[in-house]
Amino acid sequence: MRISSCFAVLLPLMFLPKSTDAALDPDIANLVAQVSADSIEFTIRKLVGFDTRFIGSDSNAAASRWLGDRFQRMGYGNVRFDTFLVNQDRTYRVTLDSGEVFHRFVFQNAEQRNVIATKPGTLHQERKLVLGGHFDSISIDRTQTSQDLAPGADDNATGIAAIIEVARVLRDADLEMTVEFVLFGAEELGLIGSQDYVKRSRESGDEIQLMLTLDSIGTRSPRFPDAFSLDTIHPYAELGDLVAVAADEYTDLSARNGSGGTVVITNRGCRCSDHQSFIDGGYPGIGVFQYVSNPASHLNTSVDTLGGVDITLVHGIAQAVLASAAKLGAYPGRTADFEGNGEVGFEDFVLFVEGFGGSDTTYDLDRDGNVAFSDFIIFAKNYGRIFNPS
């Protein structure tokens, strides 16, 4: 998260009661229960252990390699590194004990990369849910030549750890749409990695249904310790509400803005993290943050260390994001692999023909309550595709 664009202090809120009459989906609840605080803490400690993840540093490159290896060790075969160039000249005004100073950061053709792992959908592989966050860090209280210490524990090892944990839990879970886990480079100097990703997505015609970015999610509000915040724009308010409801239903946390509602909604977005690149590119984007009026003096500084991170808060937000992904992905995802052998083939076609028009909802691929020709069209589109992501 770029400190120059952080939220202003908002109005006090009155908490709304948790929903008690909503029927929980036991399958989703089982997934949520698998989120491990220990696993999250391990990832945060590892990332902080690089000392810095500043653009262009050897540790930044090492961290990106470690993250790619982590996805692969979890069983993701579709891992790639998208490279891009950073050309930036940015000056931060910083207040130190010695007074106000200006620190300038200049880059010319610095190569950076995004780390991307893909989990193909079981039914609608062309539709994509993007879960992302930035892995780079910065200490604006230090000069560009003194970035050997930029631990970035809260900003944004917390968000990366939550994404990694969601990816671990979802690895063997069938979701009907594709999920892409994207760890962005070069966020701190202008959302550069996410802008590159959106540009490539637009050129490829990607059907991104929603992007959730997790950024700085490790500090509780002293006044509202069980709250976190969501940021988006008016057209995507309902998607924001979906995430808020998932938090209410499956976690001990609540998504709240400063006026008692669930989502921070503006005309342009907060301009403060990677979901903004998606909003600007015409895709639905939502930012997931610790409660918006938290004191944020540690962000983007050399004192953003592990000791300031509340692991239980990160754990709860990871659970909320996982539940949201499961809902959006229609977990457990339906597939045209009726035979269950990991691919769609002729045997599945025979089963479909035999079951077409019957009462078995296995063949209701569009989930409209009826088995009809529209379901056969969906089957035909998927015929021959292999759904086993390994």
N, C-alpha and C positions, 0 to 999 in steps of 0.2 A: 504494500500500500504506500502510495506517495504521500508524505506527510503534508505537503503543500496543498493537497486536495482533500484532506480529511473532513469529515462532517463537522459542522458547527454544533455547539451545545444546543440541544433541543429542549422542548418543554417537558416538565415532569409528567409522568403517566400514572394512571391507576390500572393495576393489573386486572385483566379479565380472568374469570375462573376457567380452569381446565375443563375441556369437554369430557363428560362422563358417560354419555349415552351412545357414543359412536362405537359401533362394533369393530373391534380390531380384526384385521386379517391375520390368522394364525401363521400363515406362511411368511408374511412380512415381519411379524413379531419375532419369529424364529431367526430370520436374517439379522434383525437389529440386535438380538441378544448375542450374536457372534462377534460384535465389534469389541475389540480388546484394547483397554487402556494401556496395558503393558506394551503391546505392539506399537501403539501411537507414540508412547514415550521413547521407545527404542529408536524410532525414526527421527524424532526431534533431536535426541542426543547425538545421533550420527551426523545429522546436518550441522548442528552447532559445532561439532568436533572438527569440522573443516576450518574453523576460525573465521573464514570469510568466504562468501560466495559472490563477491563483487565482480562485475563485468570485466572480462579480460584476464582475470587472475587464473593461475594454475588450479587453485582450489575450486573455482567456479566450474572449470572443465572436468575436474575430478568428481565433483558432486553430480554433474549431469551424467557421467558414466556410471556412477554408483546407482543412481536412480533408474537408469535403463536396465542395469543388471538386476536390480530389485524386481522390476516388472517381469523380467525373464525368469528369475528364480521362482516367482509365483506361478509361472506357467503360461504367461502371455507370449505367444509366438510372434504376434504382430506388433513389434516394437520398432520405432524408427526415430531418427534424429533429423529434424528439419533445420537447416542452417540459414542464417540471414546475417546481414551486415548492419552494424550500428554506426550511425553518423549523428552525433548529438553534441550540443554545446549548451549546458544547463548550469545555472548558478543558483545556489540555495543561500538564503539568509538564515543565519544560525545565531541563537543567543547562547553564549557561553558565560562562565563565571567571570571571565575577563572582559566581557562586553559583547556587542554585536559584531559578527564577522560575516564575510561572504566567501563561500567555498565554490569554486568553479570545477565542473567536470566536463572534459572534452574528449570525444572519441571520433576517430576517422577510420572507417572500414574495419571496425573490430568485429570479428566473426563470433557469433553466438548461435545458440540452437535451442529449439524446443524439444522436449522428450515426450514421445507420444506412444501410448499403448492402446490397442483397439480390441474390443470385445464384440464380435459380430452378433447381430440380432438373430433370433431364431426364425422370425417370420418377415419382418420388414427391415432388411439389412440396409436399405437406402436411407432410412430415417435415423437420425443421430441425436443422441443426448451427449453433450460435452460437459465433463466435470474437470475443472482446471484451477490452477493457482500458480503463482510465480515462485521459482526456487532461488532467484538471485537475492542479494542483500546489499545494503549500503549503510555507511555511517556518515551522515552528513555533518556530524560534529568533528569529523576529521577531513583532511585534505585528500585529494585524489591519490597522492603518492603515499598516503598513510592508511590505506584500506586493508592492511593486513589483519585488522580486527573489525569484522562486521558480522557478528554472530547470527543476527536475524532469527532469534528463537521464536518470538511471537510473530514477527513479520519477515519471512512467512513460513518458517519451518512447521508451524502449527497447521497451516492450511495444507501443506504438502503431505504431512503425516496423516491427516484425515483422509485425503484423497487416496493415498497408498493403502490405507486400511479399508476403505470402501472397495477398492479394486480387489483386495485380498478376499473379502467376503463374497463379492459378486463373481469371483473367478468361475465357479462351477454352477452359478445360478442362471437359469434360462430367462432372458428378457427378450421381448419380441422386437425391440428396436436396438440398434447398435449403440454401445456406449464407448466413447473415446475419452481416455484419461490424458490430459494435456498439462504438462509441467512447463510453464513459460519461462523463457529467459528474458532479461533486459526489461523487466517491468518498471524498475525503480527510476529509470531515466526517461519514462514516457510511454509505457505500455507497448513497447516495440515488438516483443515476441508475439503477443496476441494479435497485434495488427497484421503481422506477417501471416499468422495462421488464418485469420479471417480473409485476407486477400487470396490465399491459396484455396480456401473453401469456396469463395465466390467464383473463382476461375473454374473450379471443378464442378460447380453446380450442386454442392452438398446441401442436403435437406436437414439442416439443424433445427430440431424441434425446440430445444432449450439449451442454454449454457448457464451453468452455475459456477461461479468462481468463489473459492474459499481463501480469505485473506485476513490475517491477524485475528485469530479466533481464540486466543489463549488468556485474555484478561477479563475477569468478571467486573461488572459494575458494582461499586460498593453499595449503591442504593437499590439496585435491581439485579441481584446476583444470578437470577435464573432466566435472564433475558439475553437474547442476541438479536441482531438486526438483519433485515433484507432490504436491498436497494434495487429499484428498477424504474421503469417509466410506465405511463398510463396504459398503453396497449397490452402490457404483460402483467397487469395487476392480478389477474386470476391465477396465473402461474405462480406468482409470489404467494398468494393465499394458499395454494396447494402445498407449498413447502411449509408454510406456517401451520396448517392443519396437521401435516405429518408430524411436525415437532410436538404439537399438543397431544396427538394420539399415541405416539410411540416413545416419547422421552419425557424427562422432568423439566424441560426447558420450554420457553415460549418465545416466539418471534414477535417483537414489538417495536413500534416506532415511538417517537417522543410525545405523541398526542393520544395514545391509548389504542391505536390501530395496530395492524399486523405488519404492514410493509411501508417502507419509506418510498414514496412515489413523487417524482418530479418530472418536469417536461423533458429534461435532457439526460438524467442520470447523474450520479455523484462525480463523474469524471475522475475517479480515484482508484480504480482497479481494472483488471482485465476484462470483466464483463462489459465494460464500456465500449471496448473495441467491437464487440458483437452487436451491441445496440446501435452503434454508429454504422455498422455494416449491414443493418437491416435484419439481424437475427434476434430472437428473444434472448435477453441476458438478465441474470439476477446476481447481485453481489451478496455474499454471506459473510457477515462480520461479527465481531464481538459488539456488545451494545453500543450504540452510536455515540453516546455522550461520555464514554469512558475517558478518563485522563489518558492521553496518548504520548506523553513526553518521552517514553522509552523507544517508540517506534523510529526506525531509520537511524538509530544511534548505536554507539559501541557498548551501551549498557543494556541492550536488548538481549538478555541472557536467559538461560534455562530456569534460573531461580525465580523469574517473574512469570512463568507459564503455569496456568492452572490446567493440569492434564484432564481433570474430570469435566471441565467445560469443553475442551477440545473433543473429548469422548462423546459428550452429549450432542454436540453439533454434527459430528461425523454420523451418529445414529440418525439424526434428523435428515441429513442429506441422503443417506442410504435408503431410508424409508421413502423419501421423495422419488429417488431413482427407481425403486421397486414399483411404486405406484405408476409412474409415467411409463415404465417398461412393461406394464401388465404382467408382473411376476405372479405365479410362475408362467413363463412365456409359452404360448402355443407354437407348435411347429408343424410343418407338413411331413415331418419324419414320423409317420404313424407307427411304423414298425419298430422304431426306437433303436436303430443300429448306427446312428450317427450321421446318416446321409439320406437324402431324398432320392428314391429310385423307383424302378418299375413296380416293385412290390407295394410301395406306398400308393402308387396310382391305382393298383387293383383294389386296395383297401378303400380308397376314396370312392371309386365307382360303386363298390358294394355298399358303402355307407351313405352315398349321396341321397339326400331327400329323406333319410331316416331320422330317428329321434336322438341318435348319438351326437351330442354336442362336440365331440372330438373334432368333427369336420366343419364346425361353424367357425371358420378361420377369420371372418371379419367381425365376429362377436356381435351380430345383430339379432341373435335369437333364433335364426332360421338357417338351415343348410340349403343353399341354393346355388345357382350358376355363378353368382359373384364369388362364392367360396372356391369354386373350381378355377376361376380366373386367377385368384391368389395362389392356388396350388400350382397352376401352370407356370406362373412367374417364378416360383421357387423350385420347380422341378429340376433336379440335377444339382442343386446347390448343396454343399456340405456345410452342416450347421455346427459341427464340433469345432470350436475355435482353436483347439490345439493342432 
